Amino acid sequence: MKRKLKILIGAGGTGGHLFPAIAVCEQLEELTDKNCEFHFIGNKNKIESRVVPSCGYYFHPIKLQGLSKSFKIFLLPFQITKAISICRKIIDEYAIDAVIATGAYLSIPPVYAAHLMRKPIFLLESNVNPGKAIKALAKFASKIYISFDESKNYFNENIQSKILKTGNPIRKQFFKIQSKEEARRKLNMPLNKTCIFVFGGSLGALSINKAIEQNMDYFIKKDYFLIWQTGKNYTYQTKNENIIVKEFIDDISLYYTAADLVICRSGATTIAELAIAGKPAVLIPLPSASNNEQYHNAKVLSNAGAAEIILNDELEEKLLLTLDNILADNKLNIMEANIKKFAHYNAAKDVANDILKTIFGDQNGRK
C-alpha cells in the first residue's frame, strides 16, 4: 500500500466498545507495515481519553452524553449536530479514508459524517442482540461485523448481504497466554488448588463484591484459591495466603490462565476473552444494560453448556449452589470444551483484512 491509510473511529465510553476497535487498529498496522493513521473521537473524561493516546493514536475530544445519562436531554440533538460537524472537519482535514464504529452514542457522529461525505463505513457489533445505534446506522454501513450467528436475526433482510461473522476482535496482548502452571508460578500460586477468578469490570460490581465477601467462609472452607478484582470503589483486606485481592488487574490474561472457573458479568468482550482463554464461567448479566444485551450473551453460552447464569437479584440465593453444581460434579472439563467453540482467534485480523479489501479492492490494499 503506497499511501497512508487514515481511519476515523467512534469507539469508547466503555472498554467493551473501545478495545475491539483497538484490536482492529493493531491488525491494520501489521497488515500495512504501520502505513496507517487512526483518529478516535470520544469524551475527555472516559476510558478512551486515557487509552487511545497511550496506544499512539490521535484523540479528538467531543462533548456527547448517552440518552440514559444525560440529565439535559434537550441538549442532546445540539451535541450530536456539533459532533457531526467536528467529525466532518476531521474527515476533511486529515483526508480520512473510512470510519469504524462499535456502537453506542459515540458511533452516531462519525457515521453520519462519513455518510454525508461518501466514505466507507464499518460497524462492529459484538453482542448477540445489536444495540440501538448499530441497528439505526446499519443502512449506512459498507460492512457489519458480528460475533454470533444469532445476531443476523435482528437485522432487516436488506442488511444481510453486508454482514460478516468474524467474532469479537481481541487485542494482541491477550494472546500472550502461557500454560496454567506457568501463570500460577508467576502469581506465586499453588499448582494443585481449584482457582476461582472473580471480577465485575474496571469499576467492580457491587452485587458481586457483596456476594463474595458474605460467602468468604465458603471459599476458605473449601480450600479454593480466590483471585478477586474488586474495582476501585470497593475495599476488602485479608491476610489469607489463598486469596488475592486487587483493585484493578492490568494483565488480565495472566489471571484468566491461572483460573479454573470465572465469576463475572457477561459483556461481549468478556465473553470473547473467556472463549479465547477457554474458561468456564458463572455469568451474572448486568441488569441495567439498556438493551439487556448481557443476558442474551450469557444465554447463548448457557444453552451451549459453556456457562451458568445467575440473575443479579438471585445472586445471594444461588451463588453457592451453582458453584457446588459445577465444582462438586466436576463439570469443568465439559464446560471448557464447550466455551472454546466460541473462540475466534483471528477475529481482529479477519476484520482488518476485510476492511482493506473493501477499501482497496482484492489486492490487500495495494493499488
C-alpha positions as CSV (number, residue, x, y, z in Angstrom):
1,M,0.0,0.0,0.0
2,K,1.7,3.1,-1.2
3,R,-0.3,5.9,0.5
4,K,-1.1,6.0,4.2
5,L,-4.5,4.6,5.2
6,K,-6.4,7.0,7.5
7,I,-9.4,6.0,9.6
8,L,-11.7,7.8,12.0
9,I,-13.1,5.7,14.8
10,G,-16.1,6.2,17.1
11,A,-15.5,3.8,20.0
12,G,-15.5,4.4,23.7
13,G,-17.4,5.0,26.8
14,T,-16.6,1.5,28.0
15,G,-13.8,-0.9,27.4
16,G,-16.2,-3.2,25.7
17,H,-16.7,-0.7,22.9
18,L,-13.1,0.6,22.8
19,F,-10.9,-2.5,22.9
20,P,-12.3,-4.3,19.9
21,A,-11.6,-1.2,17.8
22,I,-8.1,-1.0,19.1
23,A,-7.6,-4.7,18.3
24,V,-8.6,-4.0,14.7
25,C,-6.2,-1.0,14.6
26,E,-3.4,-3.3,15.7
27,Q,-4.0,-5.7,12.9
28,L,-4.4,-2.9,10.3
29,E,-1.0,-1.6,11.4
30,E,0.5,-5.1,11.0
31,L,-1.1,-5.7,7.6
32,T,0.0,-2.3,6.2
33,D,3.5,-2.2,7.8
34,K,2.3,0.6,10.0
35,N,1.4,2.7,7.0
36,C,-1.8,3.9,8.6
37,E,-3.2,6.6,10.9
38,F,-6.0,6.4,13.4
39,H,-8.2,9.2,14.8
40,F,-10.5,8.5,17.7
41,I,-13.3,10.7,18.9
42,G,-14.5,10.4,22.5
43,N,-15.2,12.1,25.8
44,K,-12.3,13.5,27.7
45,N,-13.5,12.0,31.0
46,K,-14.0,8.5,29.7
47,I,-11.7,5.5,29.2
48,E,-10.8,6.4,25.6
49,S,-9.2,9.7,26.7
50,R,-6.5,7.7,28.6
51,V,-6.1,4.5,26.5
52,V,-6.2,6.0,23.0
53,P,-3.2,8.3,23.4
54,S,-1.2,5.6,25.2
55,C,-1.6,3.5,22.1
56,G,-0.1,6.2,20.0
57,Y,-3.3,7.2,18.2
58,Y,-4.9,10.6,17.7
59,F,-7.6,11.5,20.1
60,H,-10.2,14.3,19.4
61,P,-12.4,15.2,22.4
62,I,-16.1,15.8,21.8
63,K,-18.9,16.6,24.3
64,L,-21.6,14.0,24.0
65,Q,-23.7,12.0,26.5
66,G,-25.8,9.0,26.1
67,L,-29.6,9.3,26.5
68,S,-29.7,7.4,29.7
69,K,-27.1,9.5,31.3
70,S,-27.9,13.0,30.1
71,F,-29.9,15.0,32.6
72,K,-30.4,17.7,30.0
73,I,-31.8,15.5,27.2
74,F,-33.0,18.6,25.3
75,L,-29.3,19.5,24.6
76,L,-28.5,16.1,23.0
77,P,-29.6,17.0,19.4
78,F,-27.4,20.1,19.6
79,Q,-24.5,18.0,20.9
80,I,-24.9,15.4,18.1
81,T,-25.1,18.1,15.5
82,K,-21.9,19.8,16.7
83,A,-20.2,16.4,17.0
84,I,-21.1,15.6,13.4
85,S,-19.7,18.9,12.3
86,I,-16.4,18.1,14.2
87,C,-16.2,14.7,12.5
88,R,-16.7,16.2,9.1
89,K,-13.9,18.6,9.7
90,I,-11.6,15.8,10.9
91,I,-12.5,13.7,7.7
92,D,-11.7,16.7,5.5
93,E,-8.6,18.0,7.3
94,Y,-6.9,14.6,7.7
95,A,-8.1,13.1,4.4
96,I,-9.9,10.2,6.2
97,D,-10.5,7.1,4.1
98,A,-13.1,5.4,6.2
99,V,-14.9,5.2,9.5
100,I,-15.1,2.4,12.1
101,A,-17.8,2.4,14.8
102,T,-18.5,-0.1,17.6
103,G,-21.9,1.0,18.8
104,A,-23.4,3.3,21.4
105,Y,-23.8,7.1,21.1
106,L,-20.2,7.7,20.0
107,S,-20.9,5.9,16.8
108,I,-23.5,8.3,15.6
109,P,-21.5,11.5,14.7
110,P,-18.7,9.8,12.7
111,V,-21.0,7.5,10.8
112,Y,-23.4,10.3,9.8
113,A,-20.4,12.5,8.8
114,A,-18.9,9.6,6.8
115,H,-22.3,9.0,5.1
116,L,-22.6,12.7,4.1
117,M,-19.1,12.7,2.8
118,R,-19.5,9.3,1.0
119,K,-16.8,7.4,2.9
120,P,-16.9,3.7,3.6
121,I,-18.4,2.8,7.0
122,F,-17.6,-0.3,9.0
123,L,-19.6,-1.3,12.1
124,L,-18.6,-3.8,14.8
125,E,-21.4,-5.4,16.8
126,S,-20.1,-7.7,19.5
127,N,-23.3,-8.5,21.4
128,V,-25.9,-11.1,20.4
129,N,-28.6,-8.5,20.0
130,P,-27.4,-5.4,18.3
131,G,-27.6,-2.1,20.1
132,K,-29.9,0.7,19.1
133,A,-27.2,2.7,17.5
134,I,-25.9,-0.1,15.3
135,K,-29.4,-1.1,14.2
136,A,-30.1,2.6,13.3
137,L,-26.8,3.0,11.4
138,A,-26.8,-0.3,9.6
139,K,-28.3,1.1,6.5
140,F,-25.3,3.4,6.0
141,A,-22.7,0.6,6.5
142,S,-20.4,-0.9,3.9
143,K,-19.9,-3.9,6.2
144,I,-21.2,-5.1,9.6
145,Y,-19.0,-7.5,11.6
146,I,-20.8,-9.7,14.2
147,S,-19.7,-12.2,16.8
148,F,-22.7,-14.5,17.0
149,D,-24.8,-16.2,14.2
150,E,-27.9,-15.2,16.2
151,S,-27.2,-11.5,15.6
152,K,-28.3,-11.8,11.9
153,N,-31.9,-12.3,13.0
154,Y,-32.0,-8.8,14.4
155,F,-31.3,-7.1,11.1
156,N,-33.6,-6.4,8.2
157,E,-33.4,-8.6,5.1
158,N,-31.9,-5.9,3.0
159,I,-28.9,-5.6,5.5
160,Q,-28.0,-9.3,5.4
161,S,-25.6,-9.0,2.5
162,K,-23.4,-6.6,4.5
163,I,-23.0,-8.9,7.5
164,L,-19.9,-10.9,8.1
165,K,-19.4,-13.1,11.2
166,T,-15.9,-12.7,12.4
167,G,-16.1,-12.9,16.2
168,N,-15.2,-10.1,18.6
169,P,-11.7,-8.7,18.0
170,I,-9.4,-9.1,20.9
171,R,-6.2,-7.1,21.5
172,K,-2.8,-8.7,20.8
173,Q,-1.7,-8.6,24.4
174,F,-4.4,-11.1,25.3
175,F,-2.7,-13.8,23.1
176,K,0.4,-13.9,25.2
177,I,-1.1,-16.7,27.2
178,Q,1.2,-19.2,28.8
179,S,0.3,-22.5,30.4
180,K,-1.7,-22.6,33.6
181,E,1.3,-23.9,35.6
182,E,3.5,-21.0,34.3
183,A,0.8,-18.4,35.1
184,R,0.4,-19.8,38.6
185,R,4.1,-19.7,39.2
186,K,4.3,-16.1,38.1
187,L,1.5,-15.3,40.6
188,N,3.1,-17.3,43.3
189,M,0.0,-19.6,43.5
190,P,-0.3,-23.3,44.4
191,L,-0.5,-25.6,41.4
192,N,-2.9,-28.1,42.9
193,K,-5.8,-25.9,44.2
194,T,-9.0,-25.1,42.4
195,C,-8.8,-21.4,41.5
196,I,-11.8,-19.1,41.1
197,F,-11.3,-15.7,39.4
198,V,-13.9,-13.0,40.2
199,F,-14.3,-9.6,38.6
200,G,-17.0,-7.2,37.7
201,G,-15.3,-4.8,35.3
202,S,-12.9,-1.9,35.9
203,L,-15.2,-0.2,38.4
204,G,-16.2,-3.5,40.0
205,A,-19.8,-4.8,40.6
206,L,-21.3,-4.1,44.0
207,S,-23.6,-7.0,44.0
208,I,-20.9,-9.5,43.0
209,N,-18.5,-8.0,45.6
210,K,-21.0,-8.2,48.4
211,A,-21.8,-11.8,47.5
212,I,-18.1,-12.8,47.5
213,E,-17.5,-11.1,50.9
214,Q,-20.6,-12.6,52.5
215,N,-19.5,-16.1,51.4
216,M,-15.8,-15.8,52.2
217,D,-16.0,-18.6,54.7
218,Y,-17.3,-20.9,52.0
219,F,-14.2,-20.3,49.8
220,I,-11.9,-20.7,52.8
221,K,-13.6,-23.9,54.0
222,K,-13.5,-25.4,50.5
223,D,-9.8,-24.5,50.3
224,Y,-10.3,-22.8,47.0
225,F,-7.8,-20.2,45.8
226,L,-9.6,-16.9,45.1
227,I,-8.5,-14.1,42.8
228,W,-10.8,-11.1,43.3
229,Q,-10.7,-7.9,41.4
230,T,-13.0,-5.5,43.4
231,G,-12.8,-2.3,41.4
232,K,-11.7,1.0,42.8
233,N,-15.0,1.6,44.8
234,Y,-14.8,-1.5,47.0
235,T,-12.2,-2.4,49.6
236,Y,-11.5,-5.8,51.2
237,Q,-8.4,-6.7,53.2
238,T,-7.2,-10.1,54.1
239,K,-4.0,-11.9,55.2
240,N,-5.2,-15.3,53.9
241,E,-2.5,-16.6,51.6
242,N,-5.1,-18.3,49.4
243,I,-6.8,-15.0,48.5
244,I,-5.5,-12.4,46.1
245,V,-7.5,-9.1,46.2
246,K,-6.7,-6.4,43.7
247,E,-8.5,-3.1,42.8
248,F,-7.6,-3.5,39.1
249,I,-5.7,-6.0,37.1
250,D,-3.8,-4.8,34.0
251,D,-2.5,-8.2,32.6
252,I,-5.9,-9.9,32.9
253,S,-4.9,-12.7,30.5
254,L,-2.4,-14.0,33.1
255,Y,-5.2,-14.3,35.7
256,Y,-7.6,-15.9,33.2
257,T,-4.9,-18.5,32.5
258,A,-4.3,-19.3,36.2
259,A,-8.0,-19.8,36.9
260,D,-10.2,-22.9,36.7
261,L,-13.5,-21.0,36.9
262,V,-14.5,-17.4,36.4
263,I,-17.3,-15.4,38.0
264,C,-18.1,-12.2,36.1
265,R,-20.5,-10.1,34.1
266,S,-21.3,-11.1,30.5
267,G,-20.3,-8.2,28.3
268,A,-19.3,-9.1,24.8
269,T,-15.6,-8.5,25.3
270,T,-15.6,-10.6,28.5
271,I,-17.4,-13.4,26.6
272,A,-14.7,-13.3,23.8
273,E,-11.9,-13.3,26.4
274,L,-13.4,-16.3,28.2
275,A,-13.7,-18.2,24.9
276,I,-10.1,-17.4,23.9
277,A,-8.8,-18.4,27.4
278,G,-11.1,-21.5,27.4
279,K,-12.5,-20.7,30.9
280,P,-15.9,-21.9,32.1
281,A,-17.9,-19.2,33.8
282,V,-20.7,-18.2,36.1
283,L,-22.2,-15.2,34.4
284,I,-24.1,-12.5,36.2
285,P,-25.6,-10.2,33.5
286,L,-25.6,-6.5,34.2
287,P,-29.3,-5.8,35.0
288,S,-29.1,-2.1,33.9
289,A,-27.8,-2.8,30.4
290,S,-30.1,-0.7,28.2
291,N,-30.7,-3.4,25.6
292,N,-30.5,-6.4,28.0
293,E,-27.6,-7.5,25.8
294,Q,-25.6,-9.1,28.6
295,Y,-28.4,-11.5,29.4
296,H,-28.7,-12.5,25.7
297,N,-24.9,-13.0,25.5
298,A,-25.0,-15.2,28.6
299,K,-28.0,-17.2,27.4
300,V,-26.1,-18.3,24.2
301,L,-23.3,-19.7,26.3
302,S,-25.6,-21.3,28.8
303,N,-27.6,-23.0,26.1
304,A,-24.3,-24.4,24.7
305,G,-23.3,-25.8,28.1
306,A,-20.4,-23.4,28.3
307,A,-21.5,-21.3,31.3
308,E,-24.1,-21.0,34.1
309,I,-26.3,-17.9,34.5
310,I,-27.3,-16.3,37.8
311,L,-29.5,-13.2,37.6
312,N,-28.3,-10.3,39.6
313,D,-31.2,-10.4,42.1
314,E,-30.7,-14.1,42.6
315,L,-27.0,-14.0,43.3
316,E,-27.2,-14.3,47.1
317,E,-29.6,-17.3,46.8
318,K,-27.9,-19.2,44.0
319,L,-24.2,-18.5,44.0
320,L,-23.0,-21.3,46.3
321,L,-25.5,-23.8,44.9
322,T,-24.2,-23.0,41.4
323,L,-20.5,-23.3,42.4
324,D,-21.2,-26.7,44.1
325,N,-23.1,-27.8,41.0
326,I,-20.1,-27.1,38.8
327,L,-17.2,-27.9,41.0
328,A,-18.5,-30.8,43.1
329,D,-19.9,-32.6,40.0
330,N,-16.6,-31.9,38.0
331,K,-18.3,-30.2,35.1
332,L,-15.3,-28.0,34.3
333,N,-13.9,-30.1,31.6
334,I,-17.2,-30.3,29.7
335,M,-17.8,-26.5,30.1
336,E,-14.2,-25.8,29.0
337,A,-14.6,-27.8,25.8
338,N,-17.9,-26.0,25.0
339,I,-16.7,-22.5,25.6
340,K,-13.7,-23.0,23.4
341,K,-16.2,-23.5,20.5
342,F,-16.9,-19.7,20.7
343,A,-13.3,-18.7,20.3
344,H,-12.4,-16.6,17.2
345,Y,-8.7,-16.4,17.4
346,N,-8.4,-14.4,14.1
347,A,-11.3,-12.1,14.5
348,A,-9.3,-8.8,14.5
349,K,-7.2,-10.0,11.5
350,D,-10.3,-11.1,9.6
351,V,-12.0,-7.7,10.2
352,A,-8.8,-5.8,9.2
353,N,-8.3,-7.8,6.1
354,D,-11.9,-7.3,5.0
355,I,-11.7,-3.5,5.6
356,L,-8.6,-3.3,3.4
357,K,-10.3,-5.5,0.8
358,T,-13.4,-3.3,0.8
359,I,-11.5,0.0,0.6
360,F,-8.8,-1.0,-1.9
361,G,-10.2,-4.0,-3.7
362,D,-8.9,-7.5,-3.9
363,Q,-5.2,-6.7,-3.8
364,N,-4.8,-6.5,0.0
365,G,-4.8,-2.7,0.0
366,R,-2.3,-2.3,-2.9
367,K,-3.3,-0.1,-5.8
